[in-house]
Amino acid sequence: MIAEMKAGIQENVAKTNKRRKPIGGDGVNFEMTIDLANGGVYLDKTPIKNHFGQKYGEVEVDKGKIHISVSLPKYLRDNNITPFGIADFDSLKSLVNDLKHGLNSVLAGLLGDDADVMDATAKSIECNITLPVVGKATCSQVLNLINRAHVTGTNVVYQRASNRCIYDKENETVIIKKKNNYTLKCYDKSLQQSREGHPVESGLLRIEIVMQDRVIKRLFGNKSTIRDILTKQGLMKIIAEYKRIFTEDIMSRFIYPCLKEVATILYSTLRDTGSQLETIALHKTLIMDEMIFRKALERWYKVNGFTRMRARQNTATYISRNKEKYGFPENVIGTLKEFEKLCK
């Protein structure tokens, strides 16, 4: 009977793959203060499983609080490569029922008579888009642009030895925090899955926003319990907020100004030195996508008396002849624009 049920759900999941968009929720952490009479009770991390025995969360009790973590995609799938999106919303009722049953079973005797574990409130909510990088771009190159564009704080960057040279570095993860609002976490999802023993297609980039206190408060007010968050309306609010943060904050506030300012720096150096080679030598690390240098170079040619058409032709010729030689990254901006399209 269980095997038939599982087969039926897997068939339905397969049917939704065609209409599933790579944007949705992932991990959600809830917290609840325990009854004072049970304040000294401790419970080690205990898995929460769906009715097929698949782990999709865990619960623990420590220092008078219940901590609950749930991975929404893992309720339906073996991994969280594809987030819990609109196509999965039909499973919400089943997920909430299973979660309530699982929590009550684990926490039996720890809650007061009037306590309801479903009143646990959200402390952090993850929403992400996971897409393959475009063309010749690499995850490391896109992460480099995101890191360099965010100049207002201290970013955390994890790197590994490059396959080309062990003394060169490639970016694995970039973490950027906006205190009490959200944490931006961008990383090479293919690499992570491979290390966990689940190899997938290469070049999968995840851009995740972990929403925290102020954002949750603005979205849900004082109603941010399990029963408020894990609804179609609740998850749609979360997805809409992800789109807003990505377009208005990440792209408009950081990425696009960075591209414009770096192109201006390159143009100014071309004008001052009169040399493409010297400009590359001075600012190669700023050429995070060949399109940035292309824009600066075309402007420089025009200032030096070339027509718009000739300036464009000269620029195209120079870039074509030298991009392999100097290793100009390609399709980095295009990759971020693909993410942006999903947020429109």
N, C-alpha and C positions, 0 to 999 in steps of 0.2 A: 504494500500500500504506500509506504513512504517512498519507495523507489519510483513508483508511478507519479506521485506528487512532485518529486524532484525533477523527473523527466518533463513533466508538464510545465513547471516553472522555467526550466532551462529552455524549453521551446519558445515560451513567451518572451524570455529575455533575448533570444536569438532574433525574434521577429522585430523587437524594438531597436536592435542595433542599427538598422538602416535609418531610423529617424532620431537616433540619439545624438545630441550635440555634446562636444567635449567640454562643457561647462556645467559645474554643479557643486554640491556640497561634498565634504569628505569627513574629517574628524570633528566631533563636537564634544566638548568637555562640560560637564555639569557638576554642581556642588550643592550640598545640603547640610545644614548644621544639625547634628544629632541631638536627641533628647538628653537633657542634663543627666538623667539617671543612668544613661549609657555612655556618658562622656569618656569613660576610661576604656571603652571597648576598642579593640584593634582587629582589623581584618586584612590579611595580606591580599595583594592583587588577585582577584578571582575572575576567571574568564566568563564572559556572557556569550552564549551560543544560540544560534537560530534552531528551528525545529529539525534541521538536518545535521546538527552537530558542528556547524561551521562557526568558528569564533569571529565575532564582529565587534567586541568591546570587552571592557573589564571594569570591575568595581573594587574599591578598597575603602576601609574606614581607618582614619588616623587623626589623632588630636581633636576629637569631637566633631569631625566632619566626614561626610560620605563623598567620595570622589568617583564620578562615573565618566568613562570615556567610551564613545561609540564611533566606529568607522562605518558610515552609511553605505558606501559601495560594497563593503565586505559582507553585508547582510545578504546580498544577492549574488556576489561574484567571489572568486578565489583571491582576487587582488583589488587594488584601488586605482588601477591605471586609468580607467574611465570613471570620472566622478559620478555622484548620485544626481542625475539631472532630471529634467522634466519628464522624460520617457520612463523614469522609474517611479514616478509619483503614485502610480496605482498600487505600489507595494507598501505605501506609508502606513496604512491601517494595520496590516499584518506586522510590520516592523514594530510599531508602537505597542501592539498587544503582546508580542513576544518579549519586548524589552521590559514591559511592566511585569509580566509573569516571571521572567528571569531574575529581575531585581528583587521582587518580593520573595522568591525562593531563597536567594542568597542572604537577604537581610532579615529573614524571619526572626522575630524576637528582638531585633535591634531598634525597631521603630516604635514610637509610642502609639497608643490606640487611635489617636486623632491624626497621626502623621501619614502622609501619602508621598511615597518616593517620587511620584510624577511631578511633585512640586519643586524638585531640584531645579536650580536656575543655571542658565548658561554662563560659563566663564570665558569660553573662547569658541569660535566657530570658524572652521576652515572652508573656503570656497576656492576653486581653482579652474584653470583651463590647461589642458595638456594637449599639445600639438607637436607634430614633427617640424623641425626647422626647415626653412625654405631653401631649395637649390643647394649651393655650395657652402652655406652657413654652417657653423658648428654651434653646439650648445655653449661651449666655452666663449666663443666670440660674442654671442648675444648677452651672456652674463657679464662680459667685460663692459659692454655698452651700458647696461643697466647700472652696474656698479659705478662707473665713471660719471654717469649723469646725476646720480644722487650725491650731492656735494654738501648737504646741510648737516650731516651727522657722521658718526663713525659706523661704517658698514663692516659686517663680518663676511669674510671671503674664505672659502675652503678650496684648496688647490691640490692637484696631484702632478706627478711627473708626466711630461708629455711623451707620447709614443715616438715622436720624432727625435727627441733628445732628452735624456733623463734629467738634465740640468735646466731644461725649459719647463715652464709650468702651464697647466691648463686649468681653467676654472670648473669646479664641480657644483658649488653652491654659493649663492649670494643671499645674505639676510640683512634686511634693512628695517629698523624699528621706528615707528611713530608712536611714541610713548602713550600708553593707555588708550590708543585708538586702534592700531593694527600693526601687524608685522608682515612685511613683504618677504616671501621666501621663494626663491627661484632656483631650480636645480635640474640637473641632467637626470631625468626619470629613467632612461634606458640603463644608465650606469647603476643607479640604485637597485633596479630590479635584477640586473645581472649579478650584483653582489649578493642578493638575497636568494639566488638560485632560480630566478624566473626570467631567463633571457627573453627580450622582446626586440622589436625593430629598433635600430639605432637612431639616434637623433631626436628622441622624444624629449621635449622641453616642458617642464611644469612651472607655471607662474601661479603661485598660491598667495592668497591674502588671508591671514589669520585675524579675524575681527575680535576685538577685545572690548573692555568695559564701556567706553564712551560710545562706540559705534553700536554695540548691542543695546545700550540704554536709549539711544536715539531711534533705533529701529523698533524696539519692542516696549519701551517705557518700563513699567514695573511688572510686565507680563512676559517674562522670558524663561518660563518653565519648559520642561520637556514637552508637555502637551501644547504649548504655544509655538515652540520652535519647529517641532517635527510634524508640521502640517504643510499642505500645498501653499497656503498663503504665507506661512513663515519662511519656507525655503525660497519662494519667489521674491520675498523682500531681500533675502540674503544674496541671491543671484543678481538682483537689480543693484544692490549696493556694491557688489564686486565690479559690475560694469561701470558704475559711476566713479569709483576710486581709480579704476584702471584708465579710463579715458580722461577724467578731469585732473587727477593728481599725478599718476605715474607718467602718462604720455604728455599731457598738455603742460604740466608744471615742470617736469624734469627732462624727458627724452627730447621733445622738440626744441626747447631752448638750448639744450646741450648741442644738438646737431647744428643749429644756427650759429651758435657762438664759436664752435670749433671750426666751422667753415670760414668764419671771419678771421680767426687766428691764422689759418692756413693761407688765406688770401693775403693778409697783411705781411706774412713772411715771404710769400712769393713776390710781392711788390717791393719789399725791402731788400731782398737778396737777388732778385732777378733770376733765380735758379730753382727749377723743379727738384733737382737732385739735393740741393742744400736744404730745401724745405722738408723733403722726406727725411733727410738725416736728422733734422732738428725735431721733427714732430711725428715720426712714424707711429708712435704709440697712440696718437690722437686720430689716426686714420682708422677708425673702428669699422668703417664700411667704405668701399671705394667711391660710393656716391657722395660722401662728404668731400673728398679730394676733387672729384669731378666738378662739383659745384664751385669750389674755390678756383680751380684751374680755368674753367670757362669764364668766370668773372675776370680773372687776370688777363686772359687773352683779349677780351673785349676792351679793357682799359688800355691795352697796348696797341689799339687801333684796328683790331680784326673785327669784321662784321660778325653779327650774331651767329650766322650759319657757319662761317669759317671758324669761329671760336669753338663752336660745338664740335666741328669735324676734327680740329686739332686736338681737342680734349679727348675725344673718343679714340683717336689714333694713339695718343700718348698712354692712356690708361690700358688699352688693349695690348700694347707692346711691353708694358712694364708691370702689369698687375701680378703676373706669375713671378717675375724677377724679385719684386719687393714684397710679395705675399699679401697684397691688399685683400682684406676680408670682403666677401660678397654676400648679398642677400640677408645681411643682419637686420637692416632697417625693414626690409620686406617681411621678415619673420615676425617682428613686433607688430607690423601693420595687419598681419593675419590674425593675431590675437585681438587687435583693436576692432577688426571687422565683426568679430563675435560679440563685441560689447556695444554695438550700435543698435 
